Amino acid sequence: MEGLISYNDKVSLEVTGWKRQMLRRPGMLNKVSKKVQDKINSFI
């Protein structure tokens, strides 16, 4: 049963980290990438 508990703890930590990353405000590189992508898509 110990292995199952540690697996669940590991998954819970991964999900928490993923949520934090998804909710984080976009950085400067992401903003620039988004603008470039939007510009390219406007040409298509």
C-alpha positions in Angstrom: 0.0 0.0 0.0 3.0 2.3 0.6 3.8 2.4 -3.1 0.3 3.5 -4.0 0.4 6.3 -1.4 3.7 7.7 -2.7 2.4 7.4 -6.3 -0.7 9.4 -5.4 1.4 12.0 -3.6 3.7 12.2 -6.7 0.7 12.7 -9.1 -0.8 15.3 -6.8 2.4 17.3 -6.7 2.7 17.1 -10.5 -0.9 18.3 -11.0 -0.4 21.1 -8.5 2.8 22.2 -10.4 0.9 22.0 -13.7 -1.9 24.1 -12.5 0.5 26.7 -11.2 2.3 26.8 -14.5 -1.0 27.1 -16.5 -2.3 30.0 -14.3 1.0 31.9 -14.4 0.9 35.1 -16.5 2.7 34.8 -19.8 6.3 36.1 -19.9 7.9 38.4 -22.4 9.0 35.6 -24.8 5.5 34.1 -24.8 4.0 37.5 -25.6 6.4 38.1 -28.5 5.8 34.6 -29.8 2.1 35.1 -29.7 2.3 38.3 -31.7 4.5 36.7 -34.3 2.2 33.8 -34.6 -0.8 36.0 -34.9 0.9 38.0 -37.6 1.8 34.9 -39.6 -1.7 33.6 -39.2 -3.1 36.9 -40.6 -1.1 36.3 -43.8 -2.5 32.7 -44.2 
